[in-house]
């Protein structure tokens, strides 16, 4: 029997934190398929999964290729129509989160659901939560550690862009999804907790985050608005670098983004002006109701 949902967890060298994530996935009332993709761990992660979690489908790679590539591999291995993605340092805090989120895919316009999320180590603020149940609330993007998406749409759109390597793949995918007439819905499920592991590599995040901001503009912004958008991206990158006190890697990343424009020049595929404007509107003013933007959405292409 085909499961109604797949929970996919990509991991590397975080076997202790991963145990919590797996247990919370296996405890879901919707009985999802659970896939763990081990991206070249050297700490015994795969052995632990085999020993302690026999129901889990484990995919082990000896060589690390990064989160984006492995999320694509997890999606290819999934058998359910809806894929839930959480990080290995996150957990479902309720057994009903998957069940509740599945019910929110109640319109063909909904390509993904941004699941409510809390970062307990920072605050009790709830991210990605719909204001109320009066309508379907739409946002511009989802957080990588807390979302669900339609597998068939993900496959047709080519998944995440592997060239991004690390950071920014969600925004890139969500804009392509919007151009195909599909939206990201804000969820109302019981929240996921993301504990943000201290093992995170911020130098890598800083570098690729700023690089991929430039590539996002190059790939998708309409020609008439490209220079203005790139100027804003550069200014924001320099401001972020200064404020974070991590200027070296952020500045290097921005420079690398401009260099890669020439390397990947043939890949430029700007969205329609109307899609770009709607994306910017959602980014600045979300959440908006689906009923208020439906007339501005392209015809569904997936």
Secondary structure in CASP SS format (residue, H / E / C, confidence):
PFRMAT SS
TARGET T0000
AUTHOR 0000-0000-0000
METHOD secondary structure of the structure
MODEL  1
X C 1.00
X C 1.00
X C 1.00
X C 1.00
X E 1.00
X E 1.00
X E 1.00
X E 1.00
X E 1.00
X E 1.00
X E 1.00
X C 1.00
X C 1.00
X C 1.00
X H 1.00
X H 1.00
X H 1.00
X H 1.00
X H 1.00
X H 1.00
X H 1.00
X H 1.00
X H 1.00
X H 1.00
X H 1.00
X H 1.00
X C 1.00
X C 1.00
X C 1.00
X C 1.00
X C 1.00
X C 1.00
X E 1.00
X E 1.00
X E 1.00
X E 1.00
X E 1.00
X E 1.00
X E 1.00
X C 1.00
X C 1.00
X C 1.00
X C 1.00
X C 1.00
X H 1.00
X H 1.00
X H 1.00
X H 1.00
X H 1.00
X H 1.00
X H 1.00
X H 1.00
X C 1.00
X C 1.00
X C 1.00
X C 1.00
X E 1.00
X E 1.00
X E 1.00
X E 1.00
X E 1.00
X C 1.00
X C 1.00
X C 1.00
X C 1.00
X C 1.00
X H 1.00
X H 1.00
X H 1.00
X H 1.00
X H 1.00
X H 1.00
X H 1.00
X H 1.00
X H 1.00
X H 1.00
X H 1.00
X C 1.00
X C 1.00
X C 1.00
X C 1.00
X E 1.00
X E 1.00
X E 1.00
X E 1.00
X C 1.00
X C 1.00
X C 1.00
X C 1.00
X E 1.00
X E 1.00
X E 1.00
X C 1.00
X C 1.00
X C 1.00
X C 1.00
X H 1.00
X H 1.00
X H 1.00
X H 1.00
X H 1.00
X H 1.00
X C 1.00
X C 1.00
X C 1.00
X C 1.00
X C 1.00
X C 1.00
X C 1.00
X E 1.00
X E 1.00
X E 1.00
X E 1.00
X E 1.00
X C 1.00
X C 1.00
X E 1.00
X E 1.00
X C 1.00
X C 1.00
X C 1.00
X C 1.00
X C 1.00
X C 1.00
X C 1.00
X E 1.00
X E 1.00
X C 1.00
X E 1.00
X C 1.00
X C 1.00
X C 1.00
X C 1.00
X C 1.00
X C 1.00
X C 1.00
X E 1.00
X E 1.00
X E 1.00
X C 1.00
X C 1.00
X C 1.00
X C 1.00
X C 1.00
X C 1.00
X C 1.00
X E 1.00
X E 1.00
X E 1.00
X E 1.00
X H 1.00
X H 1.00
X H 1.00
X H 1.00
X H 1.00
X H 1.00
X C 1.00
X C 1.00
X C 1.00
X C 1.00
X C 1.00
X H 1.00
X H 1.00
X H 1.00
X C 1.00
X C 1.00
X C 1.00
X C 1.00
X H 1.00
X H 1.00
X H 1.00
X H 1.00
X H 1.00
X H 1.00
X H 1.00
X H 1.00
X H 1.00
X H 1.00
X H 1.00
X C 1.00
X C 1.00
X C 1.00
X E 1.00
X E 1.00
X E 1.00
X E 1.00
X E 1.00
X C 1.00
X C 1.00
X C 1.00
X C 1.00
X E 1.00
X E 1.00
X E 1.00
X C 1.00
X C 1.00
X C 1.00
X C 1.00
X C 1.00
X C 1.00
X C 1.00
X H 1.00
X H 1.00
X H 1.00
X H 1.00
X H 1.00
X H 1.00
X H 1.00
X H 1.00
X H 1.00
X H 1.00
X H 1.00
X H 1.00
X H 1.00
X H 1.00
X H 1.00
X H 1.00
X H 1.00
X H 1.00
X H 1.00
X C 1.00
X C 1.00
X H 1.00
X H 1.00
X H 1.00
X H 1.00
X H 1.00
X H 1.00
X H 1.00
X H 1.00
X H 1.00
X H 1.00
X H 1.00
X H 1.00
X H 1.00
X H 1.00
X H 1.00
X H 1.00
X H 1.00
X H 1.00
X H 1.00
X H 1.00
X H 1.00
X H 1.00
X C 1.00
X C 1.00
X H 1.00
X H 1.00
X H 1.00
X H 1.00
X H 1.00
X H 1.00
X H 1.00
X H 1.00
X H 1.00
X H 1.00
X H 1.00
X H 1.00
X H 1.00
X H 1.00
X H 1.00
X H 1.00
X H 1.00
X C 1.00
X H 1.00
X H 1.00
X H 1.00
X C 1.00
X C 1.00
X C 1.00
X C 1.00
X C 1.00
X H 1.00
X H 1.00
X H 1.00
X H 1.00
X H 1.00
X H 1.00
X H 1.00
X H 1.00
X H 1.00
X H 1.00
X H 1.00
X H 1.00
X H 1.00
X C 1.00
X C 1.00
X E 1.00
X E 1.00
X H 1.00
X H 1.00
X H 1.00
X H 1.00
X H 1.00
X H 1.00
X H 1.00
X C 1.00
X C 1.00
X C 1.00
X C 1.00
X C 1.00
X C 1.00
END
